[in-house]
């Protein structure tokens, strides 16, 4: 994957940093584009904002939305294989991004990066104890890095040796040939699409502009192959798939977020997040949690509280993360335990972000008790999923 050799770590899937993209833009066209615009009248780029009244239509809205600043298609899951090399389960994360930099669209320069396409993949193998990852990033341009959606095929993202596509959202194929990881996977929808928030309008802060359009496909039955260290191994498992697009996300007093996408063994799914406050000791800027049963029924929780059970400090960056947490949701508690501690991704040389994104096992306690007291029943295994944490090294800026 020669196009990604200059990047130290994988690009983050959820809320791309406008400022953090500067190192990438400087090396992929923005500098060259700026040289050509001295005699061109600058016109600020306008982006659409998510709105509650926007009704999502599928399969159309599985495809790209270039009128918004940022967009991502994100897959996380646990996988196993019948061969000895993968006696233990491992976690896989795949993300394809589309980002629209704030550049002058009147600029005729061929170097002007009107759209950027970024993708990354990470494998959490407990035998290694650290993430294995690959990534790629290019300006969108015909014949090299392309993204499209149509009535015939709702999404096709095509980068050199990286491809994600779906005809109608019911089946997705992903093929990646990276320096460290190879993947050939097919994911099939098993449940109806989950429109997060209010019919796909998901608030992320006190102002309605701090929001996204958000679609989830949980429990996607997935099979295929992974290639690690030259060995191609069969895989079977389930993906959690998110598709989000937005133009403004975080409130000014937001530090970062903790987010989970969890798959229950009974076919249920849980999405929860907190947007942490910059001021220590203050309540979160925003929280939300929703449980969806296997039959599609949903329950929004009124009280959402994340508590730290175990901290881990990175020996590479010195950043400390609460890698094991409990999430208290009304009368239920979900306990997150990492597959292993070191699932930190350092993407400061590309996206400007440093974060923790990892596979977690989930236990559940169903009993009415205050978050500060001891549970009244023994935790029971509930499922598996992924935990994402940002802003633990410095405040996020979007």
C-alpha positions in Angstrom: 0.0 0.0 0.0 2.5 2.6 -1.2 0.0 5.5 -0.9 -0.2 5.1 2.9 3.5 4.7 3.7 3.8 8.2 5.1 1.1 7.7 7.7 2.0 6.4 11.2 -1.4 5.1 12.3 -4.9 4.6 11.2 -7.4 7.4 10.4 -10.3 7.7 12.8 -13.8 6.8 11.5 -16.1 9.1 13.3 -15.9 13.0 13.1 -12.9 14.0 11.0 -10.8 16.9 12.2 -10.8 19.9 9.9 -7.6 21.3 11.5 -6.1 17.8 11.9 -6.3 17.2 8.1 -3.7 19.9 7.4 -0.7 17.6 7.3 -2.5 15.4 4.8 -3.8 18.4 2.7 -0.3 19.9 2.5 1.1 16.7 0.9 -2.0 15.8 -1.2 -2.8 18.9 -3.1 -3.9 21.9 -1.0 -0.6 23.6 -1.1 -0.4 23.3 -4.9 -4.0 24.5 -5.2 -3.3 27.6 -3.1 -0.5 28.6 -5.5 -3.1 28.8 -8.3 -5.8 30.9 -6.6 -4.0 34.2 -6.1 -6.0 35.8 -8.9 -9.2 34.0 -8.1 -11.9 35.5 -5.9 -12.2 33.3 -2.8 -15.7 31.9 -2.1 -16.3 30.3 1.3 -17.5 26.7 0.9 -21.1 26.1 2.1 -22.2 22.8 3.6 -25.6 21.5 4.3 -26.5 20.6 7.9 -28.5 17.6 9.1 -32.1 18.5 9.8 -34.9 16.7 11.6 -37.3 17.3 8.7 -34.9 15.5 6.2 -36.5 12.1 5.7 -34.0 9.4 4.9 -34.8 7.1 2.0 -33.2 3.7 1.6 -31.3 2.4 -0.3 -30.5 5.8 -1.7 -29.1 7.2 1.6 -26.7 4.3 2.0 -24.7 6.2 -0.7 -22.6 9.4 -0.5 -23.8 12.9 0.5 -21.1 15.2 -1.0 -23.0 18.3 0.1 -22.1 17.6 3.7 -18.5 18.1 5.1 -17.8 14.6 6.5 -19.1 11.1 6.0 -18.0 7.6 7.0 -19.0 4.0 6.6 -17.8 2.0 9.6 -17.7 -1.7 10.3 -16.6 -3.3 13.6 -17.0 -6.9 14.7 -15.7 -10.0 16.4 -14.5 -13.0 14.2 -13.4 -16.5 14.6 -11.9 -19.2 12.4 -11.7 -23.0 12.6 -8.0 -23.1 12.0 -5.4 -23.3 14.7 -3.8 -19.9 13.8 -7.1 -18.2 15.0 -8.0 -20.3 17.9 -9.0 -17.1 19.7 -11.5 -14.5 18.5 -10.2 -11.3 17.1 -11.7 -7.9 16.4 -11.8 -6.2 13.0 -12.5 -2.5 12.3 -12.9 -1.1 8.7 -13.7 2.5 7.9 -14.1 4.4 4.7 -14.2 8.2 4.9 -15.3 11.0 2.6 -14.2 14.5 3.7 -14.8 17.8 1.9 -12.1 20.3 2.9 -13.0 24.0 3.2 -11.3 25.0 -0.1 -12.4 27.4 -2.8 -14.6 25.5 -5.3 -13.9 28.2 -7.9 -10.3 27.3 -8.0 -9.6 25.6 -11.4 -6.4 23.9 -10.2 -6.3 20.2 -10.7 -4.6 20.0 -7.3 -7.6 21.4 -5.5 -8.9 18.6 -3.2 -12.7 19.1 -3.5 -13.2 15.7 -1.9 -10.8 13.5 0.1 -11.2 9.7 0.4 -9.5 7.9 3.3 -9.8 4.3 4.5 -8.3 2.3 7.2 -8.4 -1.2 8.7 -7.3 -2.5 12.1 -7.1 -6.0 13.5 -7.1 -6.7 17.2 -5.4 -10.1 17.7 -5.0 -11.0 21.4 -2.0 -13.2 20.6 -0.2 -10.0 19.5 -1.5 -7.7 22.2 -1.4 -4.6 19.9 -3.4 -3.5 16.9 -2.2 -4.3 13.4 -3.4 -1.6 10.9 -3.2 -0.2 7.4 -4.5 3.0 5.8 -4.7 4.9 2.6 -5.7 8.5 1.7 -6.1 10.3 -1.6 -7.8 13.2 -3.4 -10.9 12.0 -5.1 -10.2 12.0 -8.8 -11.4 10.0 -11.8 -9.4 6.8 -12.4 -7.5 6.8 -9.1 -9.8 7.4 -6.1 -13.6 7.5 -6.8 -16.8 7.4 -4.9 -20.3 7.1 -6.5 -23.9 6.2 -5.8 -26.7 5.5 -8.2 -30.0 3.6 -8.6 -28.1 0.6 -9.9 -25.5 0.6 -7.1 -26.0 2.7 -3.9 -22.3 2.9 -3.0 -19.0 2.2 -4.7 -15.8 3.5 -3.1 -12.8 2.5 -5.1 -9.2 3.3 -4.0 -6.1 1.4 -5.2 -6.4 -2.1 -3.7 -9.2 -0.9 -1.4 -12.9 -1.2 -2.3 -16.2 -1.0 -0.5 -19.5 -1.5 -2.4 -23.1 -2.3 -2.0 -25.9 -2.7 -4.6 -28.9 -1.9 -2.3 -27.6 -2.0 1.3 -28.6 -5.6 1.9 -25.2 -7.0 1.0 -21.8 -5.3 1.3 -18.5 -6.4 0.0 -15.1 -5.2 1.1 -11.7 -6.0 -0.5 -8.5 -4.7 1.0 -4.9 -5.4 0.0 -2.7 -3.5 2.5 0.9 -3.7 3.5 0.0 -5.7 6.7 -3.6 -6.8 6.3 -5.6 -8.4 3.5 -9.4 -8.7 3.7 -12.0 -10.2 1.4 -15.3 -10.0 3.3 -19.0 -10.2 2.5 -21.5 -8.8 5.0 -25.3 -9.5 4.8 -28.0 -7.6 6.5 -30.0 -9.7 8.9 -32.2 -7.0 10.6 -34.0 -4.0 9.3 -31.9 -0.8 9.2 -31.8 1.2 12.5 -32.4 4.9 12.0 -30.7 6.4 15.1 -32.1 9.2 17.1 -35.3 10.7 15.6 -35.7 8.8 12.3 -32.0 9.1 11.5 -31.4 12.6 13.0 -28.9 12.1 15.8 -28.2 15.0 18.2 -24.7 15.3 19.6 -25.1 18.5 21.6 -27.4 21.2 23.0 -27.6 23.0 19.6 -29.5 21.2 16.8 -26.6 22.0 14.5 -24.5 19.6 16.6 -25.9 16.5 14.9 -25.6 13.9 12.2 -27.7 11.7 10.0 -27.0 8.2 11.4 -28.0 4.7 10.1 -26.9 1.5 11.7 -27.0 -2.1 10.3 -26.5 -4.4 13.4 -25.7 -8.1 13.4 -24.6 -8.3 9.8 -23.6 -11.9 9.1 -20.1 -11.8 7.7 -17.7 -14.3 6.2 -14.6 -14.2 4.1 -10.8 -14.2 4.6 -8.1 -12.3 6.4 -4.4 -12.3 5.5 -1.9 -11.7 8.3 1.8 -12.2 8.0 1.3 -13.9 4.6 -1.3 -16.4 6.0 -4.8 -16.4 4.5 -7.3 -17.6 7.0 -11.1 -18.1 6.7 -13.3 -15.9 9.0 -16.9 -15.9 10.3 -18.5 -13.4 12.5 -20.9 -10.4 12.8 -20.4 -6.7 11.9 -21.9 -3.6 13.4 -22.1 -1.1 10.5 -22.6 2.6 11.0 -23.1 5.2 8.2 -23.0 8.9 9.3 -22.8 12.2 7.6 -22.6 15.7 9.1 -21.1 19.1 8.8 -20.9 20.3 12.5 -20.7 17.9 15.4 -19.1 19.1 18.7 -20.2 21.9 21.0 -17.5 24.5 21.9 -17.2 23.1 25.5 -16.8 19.5 24.3 -13.5 17.7 25.2 -14.1 14.4 23.4 -16.4 11.4 23.5 -16.8 7.8 24.6 -19.0 5.7 22.2 -20.1 2.1 22.1 -21.7 -0.1 19.5 -22.6 -3.4 21.2 -24.1 -6.7 19.8 -26.1 -8.8 22.3 -26.0 -12.6 22.1 -29.9 -12.5 22.0 -29.9 -10.4 18.8 -30.4 -7.1 20.6 -28.1 -4.0 20.0 -27.0 -1.1 22.1 -25.6 2.2 21.0 -24.5 4.7 23.7 -22.3 7.7 23.9 -21.2 10.6 26.1 -19.7 13.9 24.9 -17.4 14.8 27.8 -17.0 18.4 29.1 -13.7 20.3 28.9 -14.1 21.4 32.5 -13.2 18.5 34.9 -16.1 17.6 37.2 -18.8 19.1 35.0 -21.5 16.8 33.6 -21.2 15.6 30.0 -22.2 18.1 27.3 -24.5 15.4 25.8 -25.4 11.8 26.3 -27.6 9.3 24.5 -28.3 5.6 24.7 -30.8 3.3 22.9 -31.3 -0.4 23.1 -32.9 -2.2 20.1 -34.4 -5.6 20.5 -34.0 -8.3 17.8 -37.5 -7.6 16.6 -36.8 -3.9 16.0 -38.4 -2.4 19.2 -36.3 0.4 20.7 -35.9 1.9 24.1 -34.3 5.2 24.8 -32.7 5.6 28.3 -33.3 8.7 30.4 -30.2 8.4 32.6 -26.9 7.6 30.9 -23.7 7.5 33.0 -20.3 6.2 32.1 -18.0 5.1 35.0 -14.4 4.1 34.9 -13.5 0.6 36.1 -9.9 0.4 34.9 -7.4 2.9 33.4 -4.5 2.0 31.1 -1.6 4.3 30.2 0.0 4.1 26.8 3.8 3.6 26.9 4.0 5.1 23.5 2.1 8.4 24.0 1.7 8.7 27.8 -2.1 9.1 27.3 -4.4 7.4 29.8 -7.7 5.8 28.8 -10.5 4.2 30.8 -10.3 1.0 28.9 -12.8 -0.8 31.1 -16.0 1.0 31.9 -19.5 0.5 33.2 -22.5 2.2 31.5 -25.4 2.7 33.8 -28.7 3.0 31.9 -31.7 3.5 34.1 -32.0 0.2 35.9 -29.4 -1.7 33.9 -25.6 -1.7 33.9 -23.4 -2.8 31.0 -19.8 -3.7 31.9 -17.1 -3.3 29.2 -13.9 -5.4 29.4 -11.3 -5.0 26.6 -10.0 -7.8 24.5 -6.6 -6.4 25.5 -5.5 -3.0 26.8 -3.3 -1.6 24.0 -5.8 -0.7 21.3 -4.6 2.9 20.9 -4.4 4.4 17.4 -2.0 7.3 16.8 -3.0 9.2 13.7 -1.5 12.6 14.6 0.7 12.7 11.5 -2.4 12.4 9.2 -5.7 13.2 10.8 -4.3 14.9 13.9 -6.1 12.5 16.2 -5.0 10.2 19.0 -7.7 7.8 20.3 -8.5 4.4 21.6 -10.7 2.1 19.5 -11.0 -1.5 20.7 -12.9 -4.7 20.9 -14.7 -5.3 24.2 -16.6 -8.1 25.9 -19.9 -7.0 27.6 -21.5 -8.2 30.8 -24.9 -7.0 32.0 -26.5 -6.5 35.4 -30.3 -6.0 35.3 -31.3 -4.7 38.7 -32.6 -1.4 40.1 -29.8 0.3 42.0 -28.0 3.6 42.2 -24.8 3.9 40.1 -22.7 4.4 43.3 -23.9 1.2 45.0 -22.9 -2.4 44.5 -25.0 -4.5 42.0 -27.7 -6.6 43.5 -27.1 -9.5 41.1 -24.1 -11.2 39.4 -23.0 -9.9 36.0 -24.0 -12.1 33.1 -22.3 -12.3 29.7 -24.4 -10.3 27.3 -22.4 -9.8 24.1 -19.5 -8.1 22.4 -18.7 -4.9 20.6 -16.5 -1.9 20.2 -15.6 1.0 22.5 -14.2 4.3 21.0 -12.6 7.1 23.1 -11.3 10.4 21.9 -10.0 13.6 23.4 -7.9 12.1 26.2 -4.7 13.7 25.1 -6.2 17.1 24.2 -9.6 18.6 23.4 -11.1 17.6 20.0 -11.7 20.5 17.6 -14.1 20.2 14.6 
